Amino acid sequence: MRNGGSLRKVASEGLAQFSQHFVSSDAFFVEIQEWLQYNLENLPSESSKFCSPFQLDELRLLDYAIEGVPCQLLFRMPPTASPSAEVDRYLAVEDFVHAGAQHLWEIFWAATTELKSMPLSVKGPKASIMENINSGMEAAAIPGVALLKKDSRAQGGMPWEDVVTFVEVQENTTGALSQGDDTVPGLEIVAHALFHGFLMLSSRFLAERNQAVHQNIDIAYILCVDSQKGGVVRLKGDISKLETITEDVYVSAAEWFREHVEVAVSPVDQVWNRFGNANWGDLGALQLLLALFYSIEQCQGPPKKDVAEMAAEYSAQLQQRRLERDIDEGREAGDTSSLHNHSRGKEVEIEEEEEVKISKHALVADTMHLEPGTILWLEDAQWQQGFRIHKQRGSVQGSLYIGVSLNDMEKLLTVIVGAHPSQLEPCWEDMSTWYQVQRQTRVLNIMKQQGISSRFLPQIAGSGRVMHPGPCSKESPAGRCDHPWCGTPVLVTYPVGETLASAVEIEGRISADEALRCCHDCLSALRSTVSVGIQHGDINPEHMMRAAAADGEYYYVLTDWGHAVLEERDSPAISPKFSSTSALQEGRLCPASDAESLIYLLFFVCGGAIPEFDSMEAALHWRDRAWARRAIQQQLGKVSAVLKAFADYVDSLCTTPYPVDYDIWLRRLNRALPHGDPRRMNDLSFGGSDFATESSGTSAPSIDN
């Protein structure tokens, strides 16, 4: 077996010597020029290997997420003809980077109750000259502006291993290759960006302490700006594939870029207006901000507030404003049709002069919202059943509620409201509710028909379509009338609890005993369903519910079976953080896929760091490295020997056709729990398996005592 530590030491020594000779950006430009010119000239055609680092939807989400939060600049970009234009340009760029990073930090990372100072600082040419003079070094300025960590220990010079992102500052970011459209960055500025990006990646690789700091040391973002415009260059490459034993370091570096690096180049777009103010909402500034966001995320870990959630809040405000506008337009038109208030389960008539007509489209577009106390009646072909809504589940507006049946007011239930069936072209959120309600209802009914029953699986308390207040003019039991609630599907399940994601967000990592219980209960649920050919396909902390038993002890329920794989043609949900290797590579599950996803979930809730991935390739690359370095086993080994052994066992099954031996691992997990758990033992009927047949790849002596 290879010794990973010694291999890294050899690679680091070779790279350190290589880096000492890699000092001239001009010499590097000579070697890389032809390859760069070909790819830049062919942007954005398919013949170019360069792509854009960002999708338009990413930029739009960020724009919505930061909407309404002011970002102030102290220094304006100077006019080009100004006598002190170069000095002032650098000051304006430094101010932009600092303000942008501070802006993002306060929105997404800072604590909500106590504002923490940003752990990053900006360093420009003037600051670097003064530092070098004070440290007795030659007074050389850095060739740009850097955002770096405040705890950098470097004395003099540029501490490239601590650089979060680097900014190339030039008089003009475009060149002859732009062909008149002023969107293609200049050849030399891209070459300089790649040169400094190489210094960032190689220095991170050499700095051992950054292995635990940078979430992904193989990606670097470089901003390219002038006094008006700006763009982004992103490079992604494994520095360990660089040939370091060479006489010409620049030829070797150019070859590494051509063969092993993915280069992404954004269009150059307007950032500063004629008055020197930054246009924060325009494409150019948003590109720079998104590059800063991803760079901070690499260094500081995932943000406390999700971009998509904050963008959704903006969308909700926008939808509310549109609804208010429709109401105002109805009043101006003098329309006095009746408006019914169904929020409390009863029809309310409003005086004619105060009535307002709300369009059907506006009502249908909104997710059905239920207030506490609402009585919700469901019907199917054979029965009708009523439920009372207690509260909404979670802090974000959605389709999940906590309620009780009118037949049993003591037992709490989860009420999941689907999307209205008249939405012929549903948005992503409505498709999500389709999986939550219609598809999950089908899967749970199949389990029930097959005799699958486990307290670690959700149970159906009711399902059907909403019966709205007032008369219904539908022509058949399967039809629907014009009422915006008519025909809306609903699924009611039990038990009720909090998601594991919420528990981890509040409490931090879970205890060793809870991790063992979580693993045991999830495997027990999977063992029950795999016996009838059902795989979950979407295991993650949001789909693991922690419920409290009568004695106050927690147990875990595997929920959200809407994406379950019932037959070969079904496709699993794709989660870059938690999906199995087989799901990411081939879009299908292998027999051990759910167990592999469970390992990633346990790694995460036990304190392991899983970065955000910008592609499936990045997610697969992280998995390969994590398993090869045994980072997952080591993290779980800090919690429990049996979890480490289980991780080794799953590693041996990944992408293979061999099934998981659930019986053996359920017995081992139950014995590892404090004093055992007779109730968990009763959930499993063991066959003739014996511990002599176990094979995990590593032993767990602590549980055999």
VOGU-3710 file (C-alpha; in Angstrom, 3 decimals, decimal comma):
1> mrnggslrkv> 0,000/0,000/0,000  1,270/3,451/-0,837  2,212/5,822/1,898  0,188/8,971/1,093  2,207/11,096/3,515  5,580/10,227/1,956  4,225/10,728/-1,570  2,939/14,163/-0,626  6,310/15,010/0,944  8,141/14,096/-2,256
11> aseglaqfsq> 5,635/16,037/-4,358  5,895/19,038/-2,027  9,691/19,088/-2,155  9,687/18,965/-5,952  7,018/21,656/-6,156  8,879/23,890/-3,706  11,999/23,812/-5,904  9,835/24,311/-8,984  8,155/27,369/-7,455  11,497/28,993/-6,624
21> hfvssdaffv> 12,267/29,134/-10,356  8,747/30,045/-11,498  9,089/33,826/-11,072  8,671/35,486/-14,473  5,199/36,082/-15,859  6,742/37,275/-19,135  8,606/33,998/-19,650  5,426/32,084/-18,872  3,495/34,238/-21,360  5,875/33,242/-24,168
31> eiqewlqynl> 5,141/29,538/-23,604  1,380/29,860/-23,120  0,661/32,576/-25,698  -0,264/30,421/-28,701  -2,656/28,195/-26,729  -4,281/31,187/-25,047  -4,690/33,082/-28,302  -6,448/30,184/-30,030  -8,944/29,667/-27,209  -9,640/33,360/-26,661
41> enlpsesskf> -10,139/34,021/-30,374  -12,743/31,266/-30,533  -14,746/32,391/-27,496  -17,550/31,554/-27,011  -17,652/28,830/-29,711  -17,368/25,097/-28,979  -13,887/24,958/-30,521  -12,565/26,913/-27,501  -11,695/24,982/-24,353  -12,608/28,026/-22,282
51> cspfqldelr> -16,109/28,328/-20,849  -17,835/30,902/-18,671  -17,234/30,476/-14,908  -20,828/31,414/-14,023  -24,303/30,606/-15,257  -26,728/33,473/-15,715  -29,049/31,899/-13,120  -26,240/32,010/-10,520  -25,771/35,724/-11,093  -29,517/36,327/-10,972
61> lldyaiegvp> -29,827/34,453/-7,664  -27,038/36,529/-6,117  -28,662/39,717/-7,403  -31,975/38,755/-5,762  -30,252/37,659/-2,541  -28,456/40,985/-1,980  -31,338/43,126/-3,218  -32,038/46,082/-0,971  -28,827/45,831/1,083  -26,744/48,992/0,555
71> cqllfrmppt> -23,052/48,760/-0,289  -21,110/52,006/0,010  -17,775/52,932/-1,596  -15,411/55,583/-0,271  -13,160/55,896/-3,335  -14,520/56,481/-6,822  -12,789/55,227/-9,941  -10,838/58,217/-11,368  -11,124/59,457/-14,951  -8,508/57,975/-17,291
81> aspsaevdry> -6,975/61,391/-17,965  -6,379/62,139/-14,286  -2,714/62,894/-13,351  -2,871/60,437/-10,453  -5,008/57,918/-12,337  -2,860/54,857/-11,620  -2,636/55,411/-7,855  -6,309/56,333/-7,570  -7,294/53,340/-9,703  -5,628/50,969/-7,264
91> lavedfvhag> -7,292/52,704/-4,314  -10,700/52,406/-5,998  -10,137/48,700/-6,729  -8,999/48,051/-3,146  -12,107/49,833/-1,869  -14,346/47,825/-4,228  -12,849/44,501/-3,092  -13,059/45,436/0,597  -16,614/46,771/0,334  -17,753/43,787/-1,728
101> aqhlweifwa> -16,193/41,215/0,614  -17,514/43,028/3,707  -20,938/43,224/2,072  -21,019/39,478/1,361  -19,630/38,597/4,787  -22,278/40,586/6,669  -25,113/39,168/4,558  -24,158/35,497/4,397  -21,576/34,656/7,088  -21,847/37,025/10,050
111> attelksmpl> -23,855/35,853/13,083  -27,367/37,214/13,245  -27,201/38,127/16,933  -23,631/39,311/17,221  -21,876/40,829/14,219  -18,421/39,313/13,843  -15,685/41,236/12,064  -14,633/39,975/8,661  -11,498/37,767/8,991  -10,146/39,054/5,668
121> svkgpkasim> -8,143/42,092/4,607  -7,164/43,785/1,368  -3,568/44,337/0,330  -2,494/46,608/-2,506  0,792/47,793/-4,027  1,356/50,652/-1,563  0,777/48,467/1,493  3,121/45,785/0,171  5,919/48,323/-0,430  5,647/49,655/3,141
131> eninsgmeaa> 5,622/46,105/4,586  8,726/45,170/2,630  10,562/48,313/3,753  9,625/47,702/7,390  10,837/44,106/7,173  14,146/45,132/5,588  13,291/43,679/2,185  13,498/45,196/-1,262  10,742/47,751/-1,862  8,836/45,849/-4,571
141> aipgvallkk> 5,121/46,250/-5,030  2,741/43,363/-5,631  1,351/43,390/-9,196  -2,286/43,822/-8,198  -4,707/43,743/-5,288  -5,170/40,722/-3,027  -7,900/39,666/-0,613  -6,226/37,530/2,042  -6,757/36,115/5,508  -5,985/38,397/8,432
151> dsraqggmpw> -4,096/35,668/10,300  -1,460/35,399/7,573  1,966/34,725/9,135  4,066/35,755/6,142  6,652/38,494/6,659  7,140/40,610/3,550  6,273/39,631/0,015  2,998/38,106/-1,057  1,770/35,147/1,080  0,164/33,347/-1,857
161> edvvtfvevq> -1,045/30,464/0,314  -3,212/32,958/2,245  -4,587/34,774/-0,805  -8,338/34,265/-1,057  -8,599/35,932/-4,463  -6,330/38,129/-6,579  -7,171/41,151/-8,753  -5,256/42,026/-11,930  -5,419/45,808/-12,425  -4,660/47,037/-15,949
171> enttgalsqg> -5,248/50,135/-18,038  -7,415/48,105/-20,415  -8,824/44,616/-19,849  -9,626/44,047/-23,539  -7,249/43,851/-26,476  -6,965/43,023/-30,143  -8,794/39,732/-29,621  -12,022/41,489/-28,692  -12,791/42,059/-32,417  -14,761/45,205/-31,684
181> ddtvpgleiv> -17,246/43,788/-29,147  -15,182/44,699/-26,054  -16,212/41,532/-24,212  -13,163/39,283/-24,684  -10,358/39,919/-22,182  -6,898/40,734/-23,474  -4,328/38,013/-24,077  -1,704/39,342/-21,662  -4,103/39,985/-18,794  -5,411/36,399/-18,987
191> ahalfhgflm> -1,829/35,112/-19,050  -1,012/37,163/-15,943  -4,169/35,836/-14,282  -3,125/32,241/-14,976  0,387/32,972/-13,695  -0,866/34,330/-10,386  -3,526/31,629/-10,157  -0,744/29,041/-10,444  1,092/30,716/-7,560  -2,086/30,517/-5,447
201> lssrflaern> -2,683/26,820/-6,165  0,925/25,730/-5,721  1,318/27,693/-2,467  -1,899/26,216/-1,053  -0,669/22,727/-1,910  2,624/23,378/-0,113  0,997/24,904/2,980  -0,094/21,956/5,142  -2,190/24,081/7,465  -4,356/25,164/4,542
211> qavhqnidia> -5,528/21,612/3,999  -7,990/22,225/6,813  -8,723/25,813/5,748  -9,350/25,844/1,998  -12,400/23,793/1,116  -11,039/23,173/-2,394  -7,376/23,941/-3,005  -7,659/23,100/-6,721  -9,701/26,188/-7,681  -8,587/29,815/-7,849
221> yilcvdsqkg> -10,514/32,936/-8,885  -8,699/35,928/-10,379  -10,490/39,215/-11,057  -9,377/41,341/-14,047  -10,358/45,030/-13,993  -9,558/48,422/-15,469  -11,071/51,815/-14,715  -14,428/50,902/-16,287  -14,857/47,161/-16,847  -14,057/43,847/-15,271
231> gvvrlkgdis> -14,197/40,088/-15,709  -13,253/36,858/-13,962  -10,800/34,069/-14,752  -11,219/30,773/-12,918  -8,743/27,925/-13,077  -9,240/24,454/-11,720  -6,485/21,853/-11,744  -4,732/19,225/-9,654  -1,269/20,623/-8,927  0,016/17,137/-8,082
241> kletitedvy> -0,107/16,311/-11,820  2,506/18,984/-12,582  5,836/17,651/-13,861  8,269/19,263/-11,413  11,484/17,486/-12,477  12,327/19,643/-15,455  14,916/22,115/-16,642  12,388/24,609/-18,005  9,669/25,338/-15,460  7,699/27,545/-17,847
251> vsaaewfreh> 7,393/24,854/-20,530  6,271/22,388/-17,850  3,730/24,852/-16,416  2,334/25,604/-19,875  1,969/21,874/-20,561  0,170/21,412/-17,230  -2,294/24,143/-18,155  -2,944/22,628/-21,582  -3,462/19,069/-20,311  -4,763/19,233/-16,739
261> vevavspvdq> -6,429/22,599/-16,086  -9,969/23,766/-16,741  -9,872/27,479/-17,534  -13,053/29,546/-17,452  -13,110/33,138/-18,693  -16,077/35,458/-18,244  -17,021/38,242/-20,651  -15,671/41,670/-19,765  -18,534/43,913/-18,711  -19,143/47,384/-17,282
271> vwnrfgnanw> -18,442/47,739/-13,542  -17,966/51,498/-12,958  -20,045/54,269/-14,532  -18,721/57,596/-15,844  -18,860/59,136/-12,382  -16,652/56,383/-10,950  -19,434/54,663/-8,998  -19,820/50,895/-9,102  -22,977/49,561/-10,745  -23,619/46,861/-8,145
281> gdlgalqlll> -26,671/45,446/-9,894  -25,103/45,140/-13,348  -23,590/41,999/-14,808  -19,972/43,160/-14,534  -20,088/43,900/-10,804  -22,162/40,785/-10,083  -19,506/38,618/-11,748  -16,841/40,068/-9,477  -19,055/39,698/-6,392  -19,869/36,068/-7,193
291> alfysieqcq> -16,160/35,307/-7,613  -15,547/36,933/-4,209  -18,403/34,874/-2,732  -16,996/31,552/-3,940  -13,485/32,554/-2,856  -14,648/33,411/0,681  -16,583/30,141/0,771  -13,385/28,245/-0,072  -11,614/29,871/2,861  -14,356/30,223/5,488
301> gppkkdvaem> -16,675/27,336/4,682  -20,353/27,375/3,660  -22,330/30,536/4,477  -24,809/30,590/7,351  -27,483/31,938/5,017  -28,195/30,184/1,732  -28,216/32,291/-1,452  -31,224/30,463/-2,865  -33,243/30,951/0,342  -32,530/34,688/0,425
311> aaeysaqlqq> -33,392/34,941/-3,263  -36,646/33,101/-2,533  -37,483/35,687/0,134  -37,074/38,395/-2,501  -39,271/36,417/-4,918  -41,928/36,084/-2,218  -41,859/39,859/-1,647  -42,121/40,407/-5,396  -45,083/38,028/-5,655  -46,786/39,820/-2,770
321> rrlerdideg> -46,272/43,131/-4,535  -47,769/41,736/-7,740  -50,779/40,471/-5,805  -51,244/43,903/-4,224  -51,005/45,465/-7,675  -53,676/43,123/-9,030  -55,944/44,055/-6,116  -55,338/47,783/-6,739  -56,092/47,349/-10,448  -59,304/45,505/-9,534
331> reagdtsslh> -60,408/48,385/-7,297  -59,600/50,971/-9,999  -61,640/48,988/-12,514  -64,628/49,034/-10,158  -64,930/45,227/-10,113  -67,067/44,224/-7,145  -67,184/40,443/-7,524  -67,232/38,429/-4,333  -63,955/37,637/-2,583  -63,939/34,711/-0,190
341> nhsrgkevei> -61,624/34,360/2,741  -60,839/30,667/3,289  -57,900/31,078/5,632  -59,926/29,802/8,605  -61,924/27,157/6,812  -65,143/29,128/6,475  -66,649/31,345/3,845  -66,671/35,042/4,682  -68,872/37,408/2,729  -67,710/40,968/2,322
351> eeeeevkisk> -69,950/43,936/1,676  -70,383/44,595/-2,036  -68,684/47,968/-2,042  -65,573/46,438/-0,370  -65,332/43,307/-2,513  -62,334/42,837/-4,777  -61,788/40,298/-7,503  -58,447/38,476/-7,491  -57,553/36,752/-10,751  -57,491/32,971/-10,844
361> halvadtmhl> -53,958/33,043/-12,200  -52,654/34,962/-9,199  -54,338/32,578/-6,763  -53,140/29,452/-8,510  -49,559/30,702/-8,855  -49,210/31,009/-5,090  -48,712/27,931/-2,961  -51,824/27,293/-0,880  -51,190/28,958/2,477  -52,984/27,707/5,615
371> epgtilwled> -53,295/29,703/8,815  -53,246/28,073/12,287  -56,730/26,814/13,121  -57,707/26,063/9,520  -59,887/22,959/9,105  -58,758/21,073/6,005  -61,089/18,433/4,553  -59,721/15,751/2,262  -61,580/13,290/0,081  -60,756/10,316/-2,065
381> aqwqqgfrih> -63,017/7,816/-3,811  -64,157/6,183/-0,560  -63,936/8,544/2,386  -63,672/12,079/3,725  -61,461/13,134/6,629  -60,812/16,417/8,421  -57,567/17,834/9,828  -56,866/20,939/11,907  -53,704/22,931/11,120  -51,624/23,863/14,194
391> kqrgsvqgsl> -48,638/25,643/12,672  -46,333/25,803/9,711  -43,292/23,535/9,842  -40,049/25,479/9,478  -39,368/29,209/9,328  -39,513/29,583/5,538  -42,915/29,773/3,866  -43,642/26,455/2,185  -46,058/23,549/1,939  -45,335/21,669/5,208
401> yigvslndme> -47,582/22,011/8,268  -48,103/20,369/11,649  -51,699/19,373/12,393  -54,007/16,808/13,977  -56,831/14,611/12,755  -60,301/15,608/13,910  -60,729/11,950/14,910  -57,630/11,974/17,143  -56,733/15,397/18,499  -53,759/14,110/20,544
411> klltvivgah> -51,578/12,707/17,752  -49,513/15,241/15,800  -49,277/14,768/12,036  -47,287/16,209/9,133  -49,515/17,799/6,465  -47,885/18,232/3,034  -49,801/20,413/0,562  -49,069/19,873/-3,124  -49,214/22,152/-6,150  -52,518/22,939/-7,843
421> psqlepcwed> -53,064/20,564/-10,819  -53,987/23,404/-13,210  -50,362/24,547/-13,390  -49,545/23,002/-16,741  -45,976/24,299/-16,733  -45,015/24,110/-13,050  -41,917/25,808/-11,768  -39,194/23,893/-9,946  -40,841/24,456/-6,568  -44,126/22,965/-7,817
431> mstwyqvqrq> -42,301/19,920/-9,194  -40,723/19,570/-5,774  -44,158/19,419/-4,152  -45,242/16,879/-6,810  -42,463/14,580/-5,606  -43,330/15,341/-1,967  -47,048/14,605/-2,369  -48,159/12,601/-5,422  -45,022/10,500/-5,927  -44,383/9,954/-2,224
441> trvlnimkqq> -48,029/8,917/-1,732  -47,566/6,260/-4,393  -44,348/4,952/-2,836  -45,743/4,818/0,709  -48,873/3,053/-0,536  -46,712/0,435/-2,269  -44,865/-0,128/1,020  -48,179/-0,512/2,826  -49,487/-2,986/0,236  -46,265/-4,994/0,533
451> gissrflpqi> -46,658/-5,206/4,317  -43,665/-2,932/5,089  -44,079/-1,367/8,523  -41,344/0,198/10,621  -41,218/3,026/13,111  -38,203/4,295/11,155  -40,392/4,893/8,072  -43,162/7,499/7,637  -46,700/6,138/7,780  -49,699/7,502/5,856
461> agsgrvmhpg> -52,456/8,976/8,030  -54,411/10,263/5,061  -54,158/11,418/1,470  -56,532/12,879/-1,053  -57,692/16,128/-2,600  -58,797/19,269/-0,803  -62,510/19,902/-0,327  -62,878/23,672/-0,452  -65,566/25,689/1,377  -68,670/26,639/-0,548
471> pcskespagr> -70,354/24,961/-3,540  -68,254/22,884/-5,930  -69,233/22,704/-9,602  -66,913/19,898/-10,723  -68,578/17,523/-13,174  -67,004/14,271/-11,918  -65,273/12,959/-8,757  -61,918/13,211/-10,547  -62,628/16,657/-11,993  -62,280/20,123/-10,504
481> cdhpwcgtpv> -64,098/23,408/-10,524  -62,823/26,984/-10,833  -62,060/27,350/-7,143  -58,271/27,805/-6,649  -58,170/25,103/-3,951  -60,220/22,501/-5,797  -58,234/19,358/-6,583  -55,088/20,350/-4,655  -53,429/17,094/-3,491  -52,455/16,630/0,171
491> lvtypvgetl> -50,493/13,913/1,979  -50,695/13,463/5,772  -48,044/11,348/7,551  -46,700/10,572/10,999  -44,603/10,697/13,172  -43,642/14,356/13,576  -40,185/15,683/14,423  -37,426/18,037/13,347  -35,079/17,459/10,443  -31,521/16,441/11,207
501> asaveiegri> -30,367/19,511/9,266  -32,261/21,778/11,695  -30,891/19,914/14,701  -27,306/20,257/13,471  -27,813/23,940/12,668  -28,988/24,605/16,226  -26,841/22,184/18,233  -23,781/21,717/16,025  -22,457/18,215/15,502  -24,461/15,390/17,060
511> sadealrcch> -23,148/13,136/19,836  -21,597/9,727/19,275  -24,680/7,935/20,652  -26,987/9,935/18,394  -24,782/9,191/15,368  -24,987/5,468/16,141  -28,784/5,669/16,557  -29,103/7,625/13,316  -27,045/5,054/11,411  -28,922/2,120/12,951
521> dclsalrstv> -32,396/3,544/12,340  -31,636/4,545/8,751  -30,194/1,097/7,956  -33,243/-0,515/9,529  -35,521/1,553/7,267  -33,425/0,700/4,200  -33,405/-3,002/5,090  -37,220/-2,989/5,182  -37,657/-1,271/1,821  -34,887/-3,012/-0,119
531> svgiqhgdin> -36,625/-6,296/0,615  -39,392/-5,199/-1,791  -37,051/-3,577/-4,308  -37,322/0,083/-3,184  -34,274/2,361/-2,789  -34,532/5,863/-1,313  -32,160/7,680/-3,692  -32,114/11,049/-1,884  -30,685/10,587/1,628  -29,510/13,886/3,161
541> pehmmraaaa> -29,924/15,747/6,496  -33,159/17,403/5,311  -34,716/13,974/4,753  -33,736/12,461/8,099  -36,229/13,331/10,835  -35,460/13,151/14,539  -38,561/12,181/16,523  -39,029/11,741/20,266  -40,374/8,490/21,703  -42,686/8,348/24,720
551> dgeyyyvltd> -39,694/7,962/27,050  -38,047/11,066/25,574  -35,340/9,188/23,671  -34,770/10,184/20,071  -35,188/7,892/17,124  -34,725/8,693/13,436  -37,182/8,372/10,560  -36,085/8,331/6,912  -38,576/10,649/5,179  -39,197/12,146/1,717
561> wghavleerd> -39,558/9,017/-0,414  -40,763/10,950/-3,464  -37,548/10,303/-5,409  -37,434/6,609/-4,495  -36,242/4,227/-7,216  -38,857/1,533/-7,796  -37,647/0,161/-11,127  -34,640/0,439/-13,403  -35,983/3,336/-15,469  -36,437/5,565/-12,381
571> spaispkfss> -33,767/8,226/-11,832  -32,613/9,234/-8,340  -32,387/12,822/-7,133  -28,934/14,348/-7,561  -27,283/16,046/-4,601  -23,611/16,959/-5,168  -22,959/16,749/-1,422  -24,752/13,518/-0,529  -25,490/11,493/-3,664  -23,584/8,259/-4,220
581> tsalqegrlc> -20,746/7,965/-6,696  -22,875/5,787/-8,967  -25,712/8,352/-8,996  -23,339/11,174/-9,952  -21,455/9,175/-12,581  -24,240/7,202/-14,244  -27,509/8,708/-13,018  -28,577/5,426/-11,421  -28,158/3,624/-8,114  -26,060/0,604/-7,262
591> pasdaesliy> -27,162/-1,702/-4,377  -24,961/0,193/-1,876  -25,839/3,727/-3,046  -28,151/4,549/-0,128  -25,549/3,266/2,358  -22,901/5,462/0,679  -25,160/8,524/0,977  -25,698/7,629/4,634  -21,919/7,667/5,165  -21,693/11,199/3,721
601> llffvcggai> -24,580/12,269/5,970  -22,862/10,836/9,075  -19,560/12,442/8,069  -21,311/15,816/7,797  -23,335/15,664/11,043  -20,267/14,428/12,950  -18,299/17,568/12,071  -16,819/16,716/8,672  -16,629/19,512/6,099  -18,236/18,935/2,694
611> pefdsmeaal> -17,627/21,893/0,357  -20,062/23,374/-2,131  -19,435/21,955/-5,603  -19,762/23,858/-8,863  -20,009/20,703/-10,980  -20,559/16,957/-10,772  -16,901/16,468/-11,689  -15,847/18,476/-8,632  -18,127/16,385/-6,400  -16,687/13,125/-7,788
621> hwrdrawarr> -13,135/14,441/-7,419  -13,769/15,273/-3,750  -15,154/11,773/-3,139  -12,122/10,141/-4,777  -9,711/12,168/-2,663  -11,701/11,782/0,568  -11,829/7,993/0,259  -8,203/7,723/-0,925  -6,951/9,781/2,016  -9,329/7,963/4,386
631> aiqqqlgkvs> -10,571/11,360/5,571  -14,113/10,017/5,995  -13,006/6,989/8,015  -10,744/9,121/10,196  -13,533/11,593/11,000  -16,035/8,836/11,842  -13,341/6,990/13,799  -13,208/9,941/16,192  -16,882/9,244/16,948  -17,116/5,454/16,986
641> avlkafadyv> -15,030/2,456/15,935  -18,098/0,759/14,493  -18,928/3,767/12,295  -15,356/3,750/11,000  -15,658/0,023/10,272  -18,978/0,588/8,497  -17,385/3,326/6,351  -14,628/0,890/5,337  -17,259/-1,706/4,481  -19,264/0,731/2,323
651> dslcttpypv> -16,065/1,904/0,593  -15,496/-1,673/-0,557  -19,019/-1,826/-2,057  -19,204/1,570/-3,832  -20,191/1,223/-7,535  -20,178/-2,595/-7,259  -23,193/-4,915/-7,814  -22,879/-6,390/-4,303  -25,685/-5,718/-1,776  -25,286/-4,446/1,762
661> dydiwlrrln> -25,514/-7,029/4,561  -27,915/-5,019/6,720  -28,420/-7,723/9,365  -24,791/-7,858/10,476  -24,422/-4,096/10,733  -27,698/-3,623/12,571  -26,536/-6,120/15,210  -23,152/-4,430/15,537  -24,687/-0,962/15,789  -27,209/-2,082/18,391
671> ralphgdprr> -24,450/-3,620/20,509  -22,434/-0,391/20,218  -25,295/1,651/21,674  -25,218/2,216/25,469  -26,742/-0,877/27,157  -28,125/-1,959/23,790  -31,687/-1,174/22,738  -34,232/-4,012/22,986  -36,785/-2,047/20,959  -34,321/-1,708/18,101
681> mndlsfggsd> -33,514/-5,440/18,350  -37,239/-6,182/18,069  -37,359/-4,257/14,785  -35,116/-6,866/13,173  -35,477/-10,622/12,714  -32,056/-12,102/12,187  -31,282/-15,103/10,026  -28,417/-17,506/10,486  -25,694/-14,879/10,033  -22,802/-15,148/12,431
691> fatessgtsa> -20,144/-12,643/13,401  -17,556/-15,039/11,965  -18,819/-14,117/8,498  -18,379/-10,350/8,984  -15,960/-8,502/6,756  -15,571/-4,793/7,196  -12,054/-3,984/6,109  -11,169/-3,003/9,668  -11,883/-4,378/13,082  -13,923/-2,810/15,850
701> psidn> -12,800/-4,472/19,065  -14,469/-1,940/21,306  -17,949/-3,244/20,494  -17,234/-6,922/20,967  -16,602/-6,734/24,686
//
